[in-house]
Amino acid sequence: MAELKIVATVVAKKAFQKELEKVFRAVVDGTRKEEGNVSYELHQDVKNALKYVILEVWKSQQAIDYHNESAHFKAFVAAIDGKVEALTVDVIEKIY
């Protein structure tokens, strides 16, 4: 099976931007230590500083499932609750 990629886009509420940047860094640091993670990168939109994109590469769906049950990911989900304007998560795979 090919690697899976995730594009997670989060638009922060302005009042929580600085707090969320710390939360983003914590989930990135924890996730990069996971065995099934190939890469996990945090990006910020150059036109909208409240928009963040996390680009993820995983070895398998099983690795993603493990990640979704990890303590650092669950802490991330709890920490962003009510502090974001929008959140989208797309799981993609390379076809060509």
Buried (B, 14 or more C-beta within 10 A) or exposed (E): EEBBBBBBBBBBBEEBEEBBBEBBEBBBEBBEEBEBBBEBEBEEEEEEEBBBBBEBBBBEEEBBEBBEEBEBBEBBEEBBEEBBEEEEEEEEEEEE
